[in-house]
Amino acid sequence: MARAKSRAEPIPRRPYRNTAIFHLALATMIPIVAVLTGGGLVRALLFAVAFFVIATAWSWWRWRQRLAEEEARVSGSSGRSRR
């Protein structure tokens, strides 16, 4: 089943910064949960750093694609003549 390409949500003012802050908050939870459950702190920190880097990189790549699509759509529609 194909995923619908709905862009109903507006693009945030600072998508890259917001994404980094969100993933940092999630990455911070990994060592906290590890300590609370008796896991190894060093291993949890390594997983948290890996999660932050991979998730942020992927999200930034997707934002870059979406912003390029949006710019192409806007520049393509502005060049058309209206009759």
N, CA, C and O atoms as a CHARMM CRD file, in Angstrom:
* protein
*
  332
    1    1 MET  N      0.84600  -1.16800   0.00000 PROA 1      0.00000
    2    1 MET  CA     0.00000   0.00000   0.00000 PROA 1      0.00000
    3    1 MET  C      0.89600   1.23800   0.00000 PROA 1      0.00000
    4    1 MET  O      1.81200   1.34800   0.81500 PROA 1      0.00000
    5    2 ALA  N      0.63500   2.14000  -0.89300 PROA 2      0.00000
    6    2 ALA  CA     1.44200   3.34900  -1.02700 PROA 2      0.00000
    7    2 ALA  C      1.04800   4.37400   0.03000 PROA 2      0.00000
    8    2 ALA  O     -0.12100   4.49900   0.39400 PROA 2      0.00000
    9    3 ARG  N      2.03300   5.08800   0.50200 PROA 3      0.00000
   10    3 ARG  CA     1.79800   6.13000   1.49300 PROA 3      0.00000
   11    3 ARG  C      1.33100   7.39500   0.78500 PROA 3      0.00000
   12    3 ARG  O      1.89900   7.79600  -0.23100 PROA 3      0.00000
   13    4 ALA  N      0.31300   8.00500   1.32000 PROA 4      0.00000
   14    4 ALA  CA    -0.21500   9.23900   0.73400 PROA 4      0.00000
   15    4 ALA  C      0.77200  10.37200   0.96300 PROA 4      0.00000
   16    4 ALA  O      1.32400  10.50600   2.05500 PROA 4      0.00000
   17    5 LYS  N      0.99400  11.18100  -0.05100 PROA 5      0.00000
   18    5 LYS  CA     1.91300  12.31700   0.05600 PROA 5      0.00000
   19    5 LYS  C      1.13000  13.56100   0.43300 PROA 5      0.00000
   20    5 LYS  O      1.00500  14.49800  -0.35500 PROA 5      0.00000
   21    6 SER  N      0.61100  13.55400   1.63600 PROA 6      0.00000
   22    6 SER  CA    -0.15200  14.69000   2.13100 PROA 6      0.00000
   23    6 SER  C      0.78800  15.66100   2.83800 PROA 6      0.00000
   24    6 SER  O      1.52800  15.26700   3.73900 PROA 6      0.00000
   25    7 ARG  N      0.76000  16.89600   2.44200 PROA 7      0.00000
   26    7 ARG  CA     1.58700  17.93700   3.06600 PROA 7      0.00000
   27    7 ARG  C      0.66700  18.95100   3.73300 PROA 7      0.00000
   28    7 ARG  O      0.81100  20.15900   3.54700 PROA 7      0.00000
   29    8 ALA  N     -0.27900  18.43900   4.51000 PROA 8      0.00000
   30    8 ALA  CA    -1.25900  19.31300   5.15000 PROA 8      0.00000
   31    8 ALA  C     -0.61800  20.18200   6.22100 PROA 8      0.00000
   32    8 ALA  O     -1.04500  21.31700   6.43000 PROA 8      0.00000
   33    9 GLU  N      0.39800  19.66800   6.90000 PROA 9      0.00000
   34    9 GLU  CA     1.03900  20.43800   7.95700 PROA 9      0.00000
   35    9 GLU  C      1.99600  21.46300   7.35500 PROA 9      0.00000
   36    9 GLU  O      2.76700  21.14500   6.45000 PROA 9      0.00000
   37   10 PRO  N      1.94300  22.68200   7.85600 PROA 10     0.00000
   38   10 PRO  CA     2.86500  23.70400   7.34100 PROA 10     0.00000
   39   10 PRO  C      4.30100  23.41300   7.79600 PROA 10     0.00000
   40   10 PRO  O      4.52600  22.75200   8.81000 PROA 10     0.00000
   41   11 ILE  N      5.24300  23.91200   7.03800 PROA 11     0.00000
   42   11 ILE  CA     6.65300  23.73900   7.38300 PROA 11     0.00000
   43   11 ILE  C      6.97800  24.68000   8.54100 PROA 11     0.00000
   44   11 ILE  O      6.66800  25.87000   8.48100 PROA 11     0.00000
   45   12 PRO  N      7.60800  24.14500   9.60400 PROA 12     0.00000
   46   12 PRO  CA     7.96200  25.01700  10.72800 PROA 12     0.00000
   47   12 PRO  C      8.94500  26.09900  10.31000 PROA 12     0.00000
   48   12 PRO  O      9.60400  25.99100   9.27500 PROA 12     0.00000
   49   13 ARG  N      9.03500  27.13300  11.12000 PROA 13     0.00000
   50   13 ARG  CA     9.93300  28.25300  10.81200 PROA 13     0.00000
   51   13 ARG  C     11.39500  27.80800  10.83000 PROA 13     0.00000
   52   13 ARG  O     12.18300  28.23400   9.98600 PROA 13     0.00000
   53   14 ARG  N     11.76100  26.95300  11.78800 PROA 14     0.00000
   54   14 ARG  CA    13.13700  26.44400  11.90400 PROA 14     0.00000
   55   14 ARG  C     13.11900  24.92000  11.99200 PROA 14     0.00000
   56   14 ARG  O     13.31000  24.36500  13.07500 PROA 14     0.00000
   57   15 PRO  N     12.89500  24.24000  10.87600 PROA 15     0.00000
   58   15 PRO  CA    12.74100  22.77800  10.93100 PROA 15     0.00000
   59   15 PRO  C     14.00400  22.04600  11.38300 PROA 15     0.00000
   60   15 PRO  O     13.90500  21.05500  12.10600 PROA 15     0.00000
   61   16 TYR  N     15.17700  22.50300  10.97900 PROA 16     0.00000
   62   16 TYR  CA    16.41500  21.80900  11.34600 PROA 16     0.00000
   63   16 TYR  C     16.67000  21.92000  12.85300 PROA 16     0.00000
   64   16 TYR  O     17.00300  20.92800  13.50300 PROA 16     0.00000
   65   17 ARG  N     16.51700  23.11100  13.39900 PROA 17     0.00000
   66   17 ARG  CA    16.73000  23.30900  14.83100 PROA 17     0.00000
   67   17 ARG  C     15.70200  22.52700  15.64400 PROA 17     0.00000
   68   17 ARG  O     16.05900  21.87000  16.62300 PROA 17     0.00000
   69   18 ASN  N     14.44200  22.59100  15.25300 PROA 18     0.00000
   70   18 ASN  CA    13.39600  21.87500  15.96800 PROA 18     0.00000
   71   18 ASN  C     13.64900  20.37000  15.97300 PROA 18     0.00000
   72   18 ASN  O     13.45000  19.70100  16.98700 PROA 18     0.00000
   73   19 THR  N     14.08100  19.85300  14.84800 PROA 19     0.00000
   74   19 THR  CA    14.36600  18.42600  14.75100 PROA 19     0.00000
   75   19 THR  C     15.52200  18.03900  15.66200 PROA 19     0.00000
   76   19 THR  O     15.45400  17.01700  16.34600 PROA 19     0.00000
   77   20 ALA  N     16.57400  18.83700  15.68100 PROA 20     0.00000
   78   20 ALA  CA    17.72800  18.52700  16.53300 PROA 20     0.00000
   79   20 ALA  C     17.32700  18.55600  18.01000 PROA 20     0.00000
   80   20 ALA  O     17.74300  17.68900  18.77900 PROA 20     0.00000
   81   21 ILE  N     16.53200  19.53300  18.40700 PROA 21     0.00000
   82   21 ILE  CA    16.09300  19.61700  19.80400 PROA 21     0.00000
   83   21 ILE  C     15.21700  18.42100  20.16300 PROA 21     0.00000
   84   21 ILE  O     15.36100  17.84700  21.24200 PROA 21     0.00000
   85   22 PHE  N     14.32200  18.04900  19.27500 PROA 22     0.00000
   86   22 PHE  CA    13.43800  16.90200  19.52500 PROA 22     0.00000
   87   22 PHE  C     14.24700  15.61500  19.68900 PROA 22     0.00000
   88   22 PHE  O     14.01700  14.84900  20.62600 PROA 22     0.00000
   89   23 HSD  N     15.18800  15.38000  18.78200 PROA 23     0.00000
   90   23 HSD  CA    15.98600  14.15500  18.87800 PROA 23     0.00000
   91   23 HSD  C     16.92700  14.17700  20.07600 PROA 23     0.00000
   92   23 HSD  O     17.23000  13.12600  20.64100 PROA 23     0.00000
   93   24 LEU  N     17.38700  15.34300  20.46300 PROA 24     0.00000
   94   24 LEU  CA    18.20300  15.44800  21.67400 PROA 24     0.00000
   95   24 LEU  C     17.37700  15.06900  22.90100 PROA 24     0.00000
   96   24 LEU  O     17.86500  14.37000  23.79000 PROA 24     0.00000
   97   25 ALA  N     16.13600  15.52700  22.94800 PROA 25     0.00000
   98   25 ALA  CA    15.26200  15.16700  24.06900 PROA 25     0.00000
   99   25 ALA  C     15.01900  13.66000  24.11400 PROA 25     0.00000
  100   25 ALA  O     15.04400  13.05100  25.18400 PROA 25     0.00000
  101   26 LEU  N     14.78500  13.06700  22.94900 PROA 26     0.00000
  102   26 LEU  CA    14.58800  11.62000  22.91100 PROA 26     0.00000
  103   26 LEU  C     15.86600  10.86800  23.29100 PROA 26     0.00000
  104   26 LEU  O     15.81600   9.87800  24.02000 PROA 26     0.00000
  105   27 ALA  N     17.00400  11.34300  22.79400 PROA 27     0.00000
  106   27 ALA  CA    18.27500  10.68900  23.10400 PROA 27     0.00000
  107   27 ALA  C     18.59600  10.78100  24.59000 PROA 27     0.00000
  108   27 ALA  O     19.23000   9.88200  25.14300 PROA 27     0.00000
  109   28 THR  N     18.17100  11.84400  25.23300 PROA 28     0.00000
  110   28 THR  CA    18.40500  12.00100  26.66500 PROA 28     0.00000
  111   28 THR  C     17.63400  10.95100  27.45900 PROA 28     0.00000
  112   28 THR  O     18.05400  10.55800  28.54800 PROA 28     0.00000
  113   29 MET  N     16.53100  10.50800  26.92600 PROA 29     0.00000
  114   29 MET  CA    15.72200   9.50400  27.62200 PROA 29     0.00000
  115   29 MET  C     16.40600   8.13500  27.65500 PROA 29     0.00000
  116   29 MET  O     16.16300   7.35600  28.57700 PROA 29     0.00000
  117   30 ILE  N     17.23700   7.83300  26.69000 PROA 30     0.00000
  118   30 ILE  CA    17.87300   6.51400  26.61900 PROA 30     0.00000
  119   30 ILE  C     18.73200   6.24100  27.85700 PROA 30     0.00000
  120   30 ILE  O     18.52100   5.21400  28.50100 PROA 30     0.00000
  121   31 PRO  N     19.68900   7.10200  28.22600 PROA 31     0.00000
  122   31 PRO  CA    20.46300   6.81500  29.43700 PROA 31     0.00000
  123   31 PRO  C     19.63000   6.87200  30.72000 PROA 31     0.00000
  124   31 PRO  O     19.90100   6.14300  31.67500 PROA 31     0.00000
  125   32 ILE  N     18.61600   7.74100  30.73500 PROA 32     0.00000
  126   32 ILE  CA    17.76700   7.81900  31.92700 PROA 32     0.00000
  127   32 ILE  C     17.04500   6.49500  32.15000 PROA 32     0.00000
  128   32 ILE  O     17.02100   5.97200  33.26300 PROA 32     0.00000
  129   33 VAL  N     16.46300   5.96600  31.09600 PROA 33     0.00000
  130   33 VAL  CA    15.76800   4.68200  31.19900 PROA 33     0.00000
  131   33 VAL  C     16.76100   3.56900  31.53200 PROA 33     0.00000
  132   33 VAL  O     16.44900   2.67400  32.31700 PROA 33     0.00000
  133   34 ALA  N     17.93300   3.62100  30.94800 PROA 34     0.00000
  134   34 ALA  CA    18.94800   2.59300  31.23000 PROA 34     0.00000
  135   34 ALA  C     19.33400   2.58900  32.70200 PROA 34     0.00000
  136   34 ALA  O     19.42500   1.52700  33.31700 PROA 34     0.00000
  137   35 VAL  N     19.56300   3.76600  33.26800 PROA 35     0.00000
  138   35 VAL  CA    19.93800   3.85100  34.68500 PROA 35     0.00000
  139   35 VAL  C     18.78000   3.38800  35.57100 PROA 35     0.00000
  140   35 VAL  O     18.99300   2.66200  36.54200 PROA 35     0.00000
  141   36 LEU  N     17.56200   3.80300  35.24200 PROA 36     0.00000
  142   36 LEU  CA    16.40100   3.41800  36.04800 PROA 36     0.00000
  143   36 LEU  C     16.12400   1.91400  36.01200 PROA 36     0.00000
  144   36 LEU  O     15.57900   1.35800  36.96600 PROA 36     0.00000
  145   37 THR  N     16.49600   1.26900  34.93100 PROA 37     0.00000
  146   37 THR  CA    16.24400  -0.16700  34.79400 PROA 37     0.00000
  147   37 THR  C     17.47100  -1.01400  35.10400 PROA 37     0.00000
  148   37 THR  O     17.42700  -2.23700  34.97000 PROA 37     0.00000
  149   38 GLY  N     18.56500  -0.37900  35.51500 PROA 38     0.00000
  150   38 GLY  CA    19.75800  -1.13600  35.88400 PROA 38     0.00000
  151   38 GLY  C     20.68200  -1.47200  34.72700 PROA 38     0.00000
  152   38 GLY  O     21.53200  -2.35200  34.86000 PROA 38     0.00000
  153   39 GLY  N     20.54000  -0.80700  33.61700 PROA 39     0.00000
  154   39 GLY  CA    21.39200  -1.04800  32.46200 PROA 39     0.00000
  155   39 GLY  C     22.71300  -0.31100  32.58200 PROA 39     0.00000
  156   39 GLY  O     22.91400   0.49200  33.49300 PROA 39     0.00000
  157   40 GLY  N     23.60700  -0.59600  31.65000 PROA 40     0.00000
  158   40 GLY  CA    24.90900   0.05400  31.65400 PROA 40     0.00000
  159   40 GLY  C     24.83700   1.47200  31.11100 PROA 40     0.00000
  160   40 GLY  O     24.27500   1.71600  30.04300 PROA 40     0.00000
  161   41 LEU  N     25.41100   2.39900  31.86000 PROA 41     0.00000
  162   41 LEU  CA    25.35200   3.80600  31.47600 PROA 41     0.00000
  163   41 LEU  C     26.19800   4.08900  30.23800 PROA 41     0.00000
  164   41 LEU  O     25.76600   4.82700  29.35300 PROA 41     0.00000
  165   42 VAL  N     27.39600   3.51300  30.16400 PROA 42     0.00000
  166   42 VAL  CA    28.27900   3.77100  29.01600 PROA 42     0.00000
  167   42 VAL  C     27.64700   3.26900  27.73400 PROA 42     0.00000
  168   42 VAL  O     27.65900   3.96100  26.71500 PROA 42     0.00000
  169   43 ARG  N     27.09800   2.07200  27.78300 PROA 43     0.00000
  170   43 ARG  CA    26.44400   1.50600  26.59800 PROA 43     0.00000
  171   43 ARG  C     25.23900   2.35600  26.19700 PROA 43     0.00000
  172   43 ARG  O     25.01100   2.59700  25.01100 PROA 43     0.00000
  173   44 ALA  N     24.47400   2.80500  27.18500 PROA 44     0.00000
  174   44 ALA  CA    23.30400   3.64400  26.90500 PROA 44     0.00000
  175   44 ALA  C     23.71500   4.96900  26.28500 PROA 44     0.00000
  176   44 ALA  O     23.04700   5.46600  25.37800 PROA 44     0.00000
  177   45 LEU  N     24.81000   5.54500  26.76900 PROA 45     0.00000
  178   45 LEU  CA    25.29400   6.80700  26.18400 PROA 45     0.00000
  179   45 LEU  C     25.71700   6.61200  24.73600 PROA 45     0.00000
  180   45 LEU  O     25.46300   7.47000  23.89000 PROA 45     0.00000
  181   46 LEU  N     26.36400   5.48400  24.44800 PROA 46     0.00000
  182   46 LEU  CA    26.75800   5.19200  23.05600 PROA 46     0.00000
  183   46 LEU  C     25.52500   5.04800  22.16500 PROA 46     0.00000
  184   46 LEU  O     25.49200   5.56900  21.05000 PROA 46     0.00000
  185   47 PHE  N     24.51800   4.34300  22.66100 PROA 47     0.00000
  186   47 PHE  CA    23.27600   4.20300  21.90000 PROA 47     0.00000
  187   47 PHE  C     22.58500   5.55400  21.72000 PROA 47     0.00000
  188   47 PHE  O     22.03300   5.83300  20.65500 PROA 47     0.00000
  189   48 ALA  N     22.61500   6.38500  22.75100 PROA 48     0.00000
  190   48 ALA  CA    21.97200   7.70000  22.66400 PROA 48     0.00000
  191   48 ALA  C     22.65100   8.57800  21.62100 PROA 48     0.00000
  192   48 ALA  O     21.98000   9.25100  20.83800 PROA 48     0.00000
  193   49 VAL  N     23.97200   8.57100  21.61200 PROA 49     0.00000
  194   49 VAL  CA    24.71200   9.36600  20.62300 PROA 49     0.00000
  195   49 VAL  C     24.43300   8.84200  19.21900 PROA 49     0.00000
  196   49 VAL  O     24.19800   9.62000  18.29500 PROA 49     0.00000
  197   50 ALA  N     24.45900   7.51600  19.06300 PROA 50     0.00000
  198   50 ALA  CA    24.18600   6.92000  17.74400 PROA 50     0.00000
  199   50 ALA  C     22.77200   7.25500  17.29400 PROA 50     0.00000
  200   50 ALA  O     22.55500   7.60900  16.13500 PROA 50     0.00000
  201   51 PHE  N     21.81200   7.14600  18.20200 PROA 51     0.00000
  202   51 PHE  CA    20.43200   7.48200  17.86400 PROA 51     0.00000
  203   51 PHE  C     20.32600   8.94000  17.41600 PROA 51     0.00000
  204   51 PHE  O     19.71800   9.23600  16.38700 PROA 51     0.00000
  205   52 PHE  N     20.92200   9.85000  18.19400 PROA 52     0.00000
  206   52 PHE  CA    20.83000  11.26900  17.87400 PROA 52     0.00000
  207   52 PHE  C     21.41200  11.56500  16.49400 PROA 52     0.00000
  208   52 PHE  O     20.79200  12.27200  15.70000 PROA 52     0.00000
  209   53 VAL  N     22.58500  11.03400  16.20700 PROA 53     0.00000
  210   53 VAL  CA    23.25400  11.31200  14.92900 PROA 53     0.00000
  211   53 VAL  C     22.45200  10.74800  13.76400 PROA 53     0.00000
  212   53 VAL  O     22.21000  11.44600  12.77900 PROA 53     0.00000
  213   54 ILE  N     22.04200   9.49200  13.87100 PROA 54     0.00000
  214   54 ILE  CA    21.32900   8.85200  12.76000 PROA 54     0.00000
  215   54 ILE  C     19.94900   9.47400  12.55400 PROA 54     0.00000
  216   54 ILE  O     19.57100   9.78200  11.42400 PROA 54     0.00000
  217   55 ALA  N     19.20400   9.65900  13.62800 PROA 55     0.00000
  218   55 ALA  CA    17.84800  10.21000  13.50000 PROA 55     0.00000
  219   55 ALA  C     17.87000  11.64900  12.99300 PROA 55     0.00000
  220   55 ALA  O     17.05400  12.03000  12.15300 PROA 55     0.00000
  221   56 THR  N     18.79400  12.43600  13.50000 PROA 56     0.00000
  222   56 THR  CA    18.88300  13.83400  13.06900 PROA 56     0.00000
  223   56 THR  C     19.32500  13.93000  11.61300 PROA 56     0.00000
  224   56 THR  O     18.77900  14.72300  10.84600 PROA 56     0.00000
  225   57 ALA  N     20.30500  13.12800  11.23400 PROA 57     0.00000
  226   57 ALA  CA    20.77000  13.14200   9.83800 PROA 57     0.00000
  227   57 ALA  C     19.65100  12.74300   8.89100 PROA 57     0.00000
  228   57 ALA  O     19.45200  13.38200   7.85900 PROA 57     0.00000
  229   58 TRP  N     18.92400  11.69700   9.23200 PROA 58     0.00000
  230   58 TRP  CA    17.82900  11.25300   8.36600 PROA 58     0.00000
  231   58 TRP  C     16.75100  12.33700   8.27100 PROA 58     0.00000
  232   58 TRP  O     16.25800  12.63900   7.18400 PROA 58     0.00000
  233   59 SER  N     16.39700  12.91000   9.40900 PROA 59     0.00000
  234   59 SER  CA    15.36100  13.94200   9.40300 PROA 59     0.00000
  235   59 SER  C     15.79500  15.17500   8.62200 PROA 59     0.00000
  236   59 SER  O     15.00000  15.74700   7.87700 PROA 59     0.00000
  237   60 TRP  N     17.04000  15.58600   8.78500 PROA 60     0.00000
  238   60 TRP  CA    17.52600  16.74600   8.02900 PROA 60     0.00000
  239   60 TRP  C     17.52100  16.46300   6.53700 PROA 60     0.00000
  240   60 TRP  O     17.21900  17.34800   5.73700 PROA 60     0.00000
  241   61 TRP  N     17.85500  15.23600   6.15800 PROA 61     0.00000
  242   61 TRP  CA    17.82600  14.85700   4.74200 PROA 61     0.00000
  243   61 TRP  C     16.39700  14.96000   4.21200 PROA 61     0.00000
  244   61 TRP  O     16.17500  15.46000   3.11000 PROA 61     0.00000
  245   62 ARG  N     15.41800  14.47900   5.00800 PROA 62     0.00000
  246   62 ARG  CA    14.00900  14.55600   4.59100 PROA 62     0.00000
  247   62 ARG  C     13.52200  16.01100   4.52700 PROA 62     0.00000
  248   62 ARG  O     12.76900  16.37300   3.62300 PROA 62     0.00000
  249   63 TRP  N     13.95400  16.84800   5.49100 PROA 63     0.00000
  250   63 TRP  CA    13.57500  18.26700   5.44500 PROA 63     0.00000
  251   63 TRP  C     14.14900  18.91400   4.19600 PROA 63     0.00000
  252   63 TRP  O     13.48200  19.70800   3.53200 PROA 63     0.00000
  253   64 ARG  N     15.38300  18.57000   3.88500 PROA 64     0.00000
  254   64 ARG  CA    16.00700  19.14800   2.68900 PROA 64     0.00000
  255   64 ARG  C     15.21700  18.78200   1.44000 PROA 64     0.00000
  256   64 ARG  O     15.00700  19.62500   0.56700 PROA 64     0.00000
  257   65 GLN  N     14.77400  17.52200   1.34900 PROA 65     0.00000
  258   65 GLN  CA    13.95800  17.09200   0.21600 PROA 65     0.00000
  259   65 GLN  C     12.62700  17.84800   0.17900 PROA 65     0.00000
  260   65 GLN  O     12.20500  18.33300  -0.87100 PROA 65     0.00000
  261   66 ARG  N     11.98000  17.93800   1.32700 PROA 66     0.00000
  262   66 ARG  CA    10.66900  18.59100   1.37200 PROA 66     0.00000
  263   66 ARG  C     10.77500  20.06900   1.03400 PROA 66     0.00000
  264   66 ARG  O      9.93800  20.60000   0.30400 PROA 66     0.00000
  265   67 LEU  N     11.80300  20.74400   1.56100 PROA 67     0.00000
  266   67 LEU  CA    11.97300  22.16000   1.25200 PROA 67     0.00000
  267   67 LEU  C     12.28000  22.37000  -0.22800 PROA 67     0.00000
  268   67 LEU  O     11.82300  23.34800  -0.81800 PROA 67     0.00000
  269   68 ALA  N     13.05200  21.46300  -0.83600 PROA 68     0.00000
  270   68 ALA  CA    13.34200  21.56200  -2.26900 PROA 68     0.00000
  271   68 ALA  C     12.06800  21.34400  -3.08500 PROA 68     0.00000
  272   68 ALA  O     11.83200  22.04300  -4.07100 PROA 68     0.00000
  273   69 GLU  N     11.24600  20.37400  -2.67300 PROA 69     0.00000
  274   69 GLU  CA     9.97300  20.14400  -3.36200 PROA 69     0.00000
  275   69 GLU  C      9.06500  21.36900  -3.25600 PROA 69     0.00000
  276   69 GLU  O      8.43000  21.77900  -4.22800 PROA 69     0.00000
  277   70 GLU  N      9.02100  21.93800  -2.06300 PROA 70     0.00000
  278   70 GLU  CA     8.17600  23.12000  -1.84300 PROA 70     0.00000
  279   70 GLU  C      8.65800  24.29700  -2.69000 PROA 70     0.00000
  280   70 GLU  O      7.85100  25.01100  -3.28500 PROA 70     0.00000
  281   71 GLU  N      9.97000  24.49400  -2.74100 PROA 71     0.00000
  282   71 GLU  CA    10.52000  25.58600  -3.54800 PROA 71     0.00000
  283   71 GLU  C     10.24100  25.36500  -5.03200 PROA 71     0.00000
  284   71 GLU  O      9.91700  26.30700  -5.75500 PROA 71     0.00000
  285   72 ALA  N     10.37000  24.11100  -5.48300 PROA 72     0.00000
  286   72 ALA  CA    10.08900  23.81800  -6.88800 PROA 72     0.00000
  287   72 ALA  C      8.61200  24.03500  -7.20400 PROA 72     0.00000
  288   72 ALA  O      8.26200  24.53900  -8.27200 PROA 72     0.00000
  289   73 ARG  N      7.75400  23.65200  -6.26800 PROA 73     0.00000
  290   73 ARG  CA     6.32300  23.84300  -6.47600 PROA 73     0.00000
  291   73 ARG  C      5.97100  25.32100  -6.53200 PROA 73     0.00000
  292   73 ARG  O      5.18900  25.74200  -7.38500 PROA 73     0.00000
  293   74 VAL  N      6.53900  26.10800  -5.63400 PROA 74     0.00000
  294   74 VAL  CA     6.25400  27.54500  -5.59400 PROA 74     0.00000
  295   74 VAL  C      6.81700  28.24400  -6.82100 PROA 74     0.00000
  296   74 VAL  O      6.13200  29.06400  -7.43300 PROA 74     0.00000
  297   75 SER  N      8.04700  27.93500  -7.18700 PROA 75     0.00000
  298   75 SER  CA     8.64600  28.59800  -8.35400 PROA 75     0.00000
  299   75 SER  C      7.99700  28.13100  -9.64800 PROA 75     0.00000
  300   75 SER  O      7.92800  28.89000 -10.61400 PROA 75     0.00000
  301   76 GLY  N      7.52600  26.90400  -9.67800 PROA 76     0.00000
  302   76 GLY  CA     6.83700  26.40200 -10.86600 PROA 76     0.00000
  303   76 GLY  C      5.47800  27.02500 -11.05000 PROA 76     0.00000
  304   76 GLY  O      5.05500  27.28600 -12.17600 PROA 76     0.00000
  305   77 SER  N      4.78200  27.26800  -9.94300 PROA 77     0.00000
  306   77 SER  CA     3.44500  27.85000 -10.05800 PROA 77     0.00000
  307   77 SER  C      3.48300  29.35800 -10.30800 PROA 77     0.00000
  308   77 SER  O      2.54100  29.92000 -10.86800 PROA 77     0.00000
  309   78 SER  N      4.56800  30.01200  -9.89400 PROA 78     0.00000
  310   78 SER  CA     4.64400  31.46500 -10.08800 PROA 78     0.00000
  311   78 SER  C      5.00400  31.81300 -11.53600 PROA 78     0.00000
  312   78 SER  O      4.75500  32.93500 -11.97700 PROA 78     0.00000
  313   79 GLY  N      5.57800  30.88100 -12.26700 PROA 79     0.00000
  314   79 GLY  CA     5.98000  31.16000 -13.62700 PROA 79     0.00000
  315   79 GLY  C      4.88600  30.93300 -14.65200 PROA 79     0.00000
  316   79 GLY  O      5.06100  31.25400 -15.82700 PROA 79     0.00000
  317   80 ARG  N      3.77300  30.39100 -14.22700 PROA 80     0.00000
  318   80 ARG  CA     2.67100  30.11300 -15.15700 PROA 80     0.00000
  319   80 ARG  C      1.82400  31.36500 -15.37200 PROA 80     0.00000
  320   80 ARG  O      1.64200  32.18300 -14.46900 PROA 80     0.00000
  321   81 SER  N      1.32000  31.48600 -16.57900 PROA 81     0.00000
  322   81 SER  CA     0.42300  32.60000 -16.85100 PROA 81     0.00000
  323   81 SER  C     -1.00500  32.19300 -16.49100 PROA 81     0.00000
  324   81 SER  O     -1.39400  31.04000 -16.67600 PROA 81     0.00000
  325   82 ARG  N     -1.76400  33.12500 -15.98700 PROA 82     0.00000
  326   82 ARG  CA    -3.15100  32.84400 -15.59800 PROA 82     0.00000
  327   82 ARG  C     -4.07600  33.41500 -16.65500 PROA 82     0.00000
  328   82 ARG  O     -3.93200  34.56800 -17.06200 PROA 82     0.00000
  329   83 ARG  N     -5.00600  32.62100 -17.08800 PROA 83     0.00000
  330   83 ARG  CA    -5.99300  33.06200 -18.07400 PROA 83     0.00000
  331   83 ARG  C     -7.37800  32.85400 -17.57300 PROA 83     0.00000
  332   83 ARG  O     -8.34100  33.16800 -18.27100 PROA 83     0.00000
